[in-house]
Amino acid sequence: MANREEEKRAGLTFGGNLRAAVFGVSDGLVSNTSLIMGVSGAFADARTVLITGAAGVLAGALSMAAGEYVSVRSQRELFEEEIAREQQALKTHPKEEVDALAQIYHRRGVPLDVACRVSKALSADDRAALETHAREHLGLNPDDLGSPLGAGVSSFVSFGLGATLPLLPFIFGAGHAFFLAVALAAIALFAVGVASSWVTGQARVRAGLRLLVIGGGAGLVAYLIGKLLGVSV
């Protein structure tokens, strides 16, 4: 039973990490493709596009990493405070906490006498009591609060990978770099969309086409605006 619970928890953790990675790559791909296409519309100079795109990769990845770090850190601190209050309540009012846990189980259909025995048994060990009461009262698991540093690094890497893809033709100085970048971005958008279907459960082709249309539309709008501004200047 314990192994089954660990497998389930590992599956949820993997699913959460996969979701964050897919959406991080998607964000980086769409945002930097739009930036590159916008600058390409305004300037034909490949060096300018390369410098701007590289700055977009770095700025976007750092912004995503910092935002994710602060978000997860704040959430973790909030959860830790709630868990600390629950731990203090277990020390100062153990009987009330045990009775409250028994009432939770009773409301779920467990006979009251059985619920009381289960609640007392689960509350006998300090660690088990904290995990059980935090999970049942707060909906939290002390072992699954998430790592702010891990979230920040993951966001930086995933966004950076997605944002770098459309920049590769300019990095290697390929001929017709703009058209290669557009083609590479289109392929990547469709592939990331398909990958996101594993997380969302949608049809693969539909998910791929949806991200392609959204990302391609954003890039086209950015290109047209860049073209307009380039002509105006």
C-alpha positions as CSV (number, residue, x, y, z in Angstrom):
1,M,0.0,0.0,0.0
2,A,2.9,2.3,0.9
3,N,4.6,1.6,-2.4
4,R,1.4,2.3,-4.3
5,E,1.1,5.7,-2.5
6,E,4.7,6.5,-3.3
7,E,4.2,5.6,-6.9
8,K,1.1,7.8,-7.1
9,R,3.0,10.7,-5.5
10,A,5.9,10.3,-7.9
11,G,3.5,10.2,-10.8
12,L,1.9,13.5,-9.7
13,T,5.3,15.1,-9.2
14,F,6.5,13.9,-12.6
15,G,3.3,15.2,-14.2
16,G,3.8,18.6,-12.5
17,N,7.4,18.8,-13.7
18,L,6.4,17.8,-17.2
19,R,3.6,20.4,-17.3
20,A,6.0,23.1,-16.1
21,A,8.7,22.1,-18.6
22,V,6.3,21.9,-21.6
23,F,4.7,25.3,-20.8
24,G,8.1,26.9,-20.1
25,V,9.4,25.8,-23.5
26,S,6.1,27.0,-25.1
27,D,6.4,30.4,-23.5
28,G,10.0,30.8,-24.6
29,L,9.3,29.6,-28.1
30,V,6.3,31.9,-28.7
31,S,7.7,35.0,-27.0
32,N,11.1,34.9,-28.7
33,T,9.8,33.9,-32.1
34,S,7.5,36.9,-31.9
35,L,10.4,39.1,-30.9
36,I,12.7,37.8,-33.7
37,M,9.9,38.2,-36.3
38,G,9.1,41.7,-35.1
39,V,12.7,42.8,-35.3
40,S,13.2,41.1,-38.6
41,G,10.2,43.0,-40.0
42,A,11.8,46.3,-38.9
43,F,15.4,45.5,-39.7
44,A,17.0,43.3,-42.3
45,D,20.3,43.1,-40.5
46,A,20.8,39.6,-39.2
47,R,23.3,40.8,-36.5
48,T,20.7,43.1,-35.0
49,V,18.2,40.2,-35.0
50,L,20.8,37.9,-33.3
51,I,21.6,40.4,-30.6
52,T,18.0,41.2,-29.9
53,G,17.0,37.6,-29.9
54,A,19.9,36.7,-27.5
55,A,18.8,39.5,-25.2
56,G,15.3,38.1,-25.4
57,V,16.4,34.6,-24.4
58,L,18.4,35.9,-21.4
59,A,15.9,38.5,-20.2
60,G,12.9,36.1,-20.6
61,A,14.6,33.2,-18.9
62,L,15.8,35.3,-16.0
63,S,12.4,36.9,-15.6
64,M,10.7,33.5,-15.7
65,A,13.2,32.0,-13.2
66,A,12.8,34.9,-10.8
67,G,9.0,34.9,-11.0
68,E,8.8,31.2,-10.5
69,Y,11.3,31.3,-7.6
70,V,9.4,34.1,-5.8
71,S,6.0,32.4,-6.5
72,V,7.0,29.0,-5.1
73,R,9.0,30.6,-2.2
74,S,6.0,32.6,-1.1
75,Q,3.6,29.7,-1.5
76,R,6.0,27.5,0.5
77,E,6.4,30.0,3.3
78,L,2.6,30.3,3.5
79,F,2.2,26.5,3.6
80,E,5.0,26.2,6.2
81,E,3.3,28.7,8.4
82,E,0.0,26.9,8.2
83,I,1.7,23.6,8.9
84,A,3.5,25.1,11.9
85,R,0.1,26.3,13.3
86,E,-1.3,22.8,12.8
87,Q,1.8,21.4,14.6
88,Q,1.3,23.8,17.5
89,A,-2.4,22.9,17.8
90,L,-1.5,19.3,18.0
91,K,0.8,20.1,20.9
92,T,-1.5,22.4,22.8
93,H,-4.9,20.9,22.0
94,P,-4.3,17.2,21.1
95,K,-7.7,16.0,22.1
96,E,-9.5,18.6,20.1
97,E,-7.4,17.9,17.1
98,V,-8.0,14.1,17.4
99,D,-11.7,14.7,17.7
100,A,-11.8,17.1,14.7
101,L,-10.0,14.5,12.6
102,A,-12.5,11.8,13.7
103,Q,-15.3,14.1,12.7
104,I,-13.8,14.5,9.2
105,Y,-13.7,10.7,8.7
106,H,-17.2,10.4,10.2
107,R,-18.6,12.9,7.7
108,R,-17.1,10.8,4.9
109,G,-19.2,7.8,6.0
110,V,-16.9,6.1,8.5
111,P,-18.8,4.9,11.7
112,L,-18.0,7.3,14.6
113,D,-16.4,4.7,16.8
114,V,-14.2,3.5,14.0
115,A,-13.3,7.1,13.0
116,C,-12.3,7.8,16.6
117,R,-10.0,4.7,16.8
118,V,-8.5,5.6,13.4
119,S,-7.9,9.2,14.4
120,K,-6.2,8.2,17.7
121,A,-4.0,5.6,15.9
122,L,-2.9,8.1,13.2
123,S,-2.2,10.8,15.9
124,A,-0.1,8.5,18.1
125,D,3.1,9.3,16.2
126,D,4.2,12.9,15.9
127,R,5.3,12.8,12.3
128,A,2.4,10.7,11.1
129,A,0.0,13.0,13.1
130,L,1.4,16.1,11.5
131,E,1.2,14.6,8.0
132,T,-2.3,13.3,8.5
133,H,-3.7,16.5,10.1
134,A,-2.0,18.8,7.6
135,R,-3.4,16.7,4.7
136,E,-7.0,16.3,6.1
137,H,-7.4,19.8,7.6
138,L,-5.3,21.9,5.2
139,G,-5.1,19.8,2.1
140,L,-1.3,19.9,2.3
141,N,1.5,17.4,2.5
142,P,4.7,18.6,4.3
143,D,6.8,16.5,2.0
144,D,5.4,18.0,-1.2
145,L,5.8,21.7,-0.8
146,G,8.1,22.2,-3.8
147,S,11.6,23.7,-4.1
148,P,11.8,27.4,-5.0
149,L,15.4,26.9,-6.4
150,G,14.4,23.9,-8.4
151,A,11.4,25.7,-9.8
152,G,13.5,28.7,-10.8
153,V,16.2,26.6,-12.4
154,S,13.6,24.5,-14.3
155,S,11.8,27.6,-15.6
156,F,15.1,29.2,-16.7
157,V,16.2,26.1,-18.6
158,S,12.9,25.3,-20.2
159,F,12.2,28.9,-21.3
160,G,15.8,29.2,-22.5
161,L,15.5,26.1,-24.6
162,G,12.3,27.2,-26.2
163,A,13.5,30.8,-26.8
164,T,16.8,29.6,-28.3
165,L,15.3,27.4,-31.0
166,P,14.2,30.1,-33.5
167,L,17.5,31.9,-32.9
168,L,19.7,29.0,-34.1
169,P,19.7,29.9,-37.8
170,F,21.0,33.4,-36.9
171,I,23.6,31.9,-34.4
172,F,25.1,29.7,-37.1
173,G,24.8,32.4,-39.8
174,A,22.8,30.3,-42.2
175,G,21.6,31.7,-45.4
176,H,18.0,32.8,-45.4
177,A,18.1,32.7,-41.6
178,F,14.7,34.4,-41.2
179,F,12.9,31.8,-43.3
180,L,14.7,29.0,-41.6
181,A,13.9,30.5,-38.2
182,V,10.2,30.7,-39.1
183,A,10.2,27.0,-40.4
184,L,12.0,25.8,-37.3
185,A,9.7,27.7,-35.0
186,A,6.6,26.3,-36.8
187,I,7.9,22.7,-36.4
188,A,8.8,23.3,-32.8
189,L,5.4,24.9,-32.0
190,F,3.6,22.0,-33.4
191,A,5.8,19.5,-31.6
192,V,5.4,21.3,-28.2
193,G,1.7,21.5,-28.8
194,V,1.7,17.7,-29.3
195,A,3.8,17.3,-26.1
196,S,1.3,19.4,-24.2
197,S,-1.5,17.0,-25.1
198,W,0.2,14.4,-22.8
199,V,-0.5,16.9,-20.0
200,T,-3.9,18.2,-21.0
201,G,-5.3,15.0,-22.4
202,Q,-6.4,16.6,-25.7
203,A,-6.0,15.1,-29.2
204,R,-2.4,15.4,-30.3
205,V,-2.8,16.9,-33.7
206,R,-5.4,19.4,-32.5
207,A,-3.1,20.5,-29.6
208,G,-0.2,20.9,-32.0
209,L,-2.2,22.9,-34.6
210,R,-3.7,25.1,-31.8
211,L,-0.2,26.1,-30.5
212,L,1.0,26.5,-34.1
213,V,-1.9,28.9,-34.9
214,I,-1.5,30.8,-31.7
215,G,2.2,31.1,-31.8
216,G,2.3,31.7,-35.6
217,G,-0.4,34.4,-35.3
218,A,1.5,36.2,-32.6
219,G,4.7,36.0,-34.7
220,L,2.9,37.3,-37.8
221,V,1.4,40.2,-35.9
222,A,4.8,41.1,-34.5
223,Y,6.3,40.9,-37.9
224,L,3.7,43.2,-39.4
225,I,4.1,45.7,-36.6
226,G,7.9,45.6,-37.0
227,K,7.5,46.1,-40.8
228,L,5.2,49.1,-40.2
229,L,7.6,50.6,-37.7
230,G,10.6,50.0,-39.9
231,V,8.9,51.8,-42.8
232,S,7.9,54.7,-40.6
233,V,11.4,55.1,-39.3
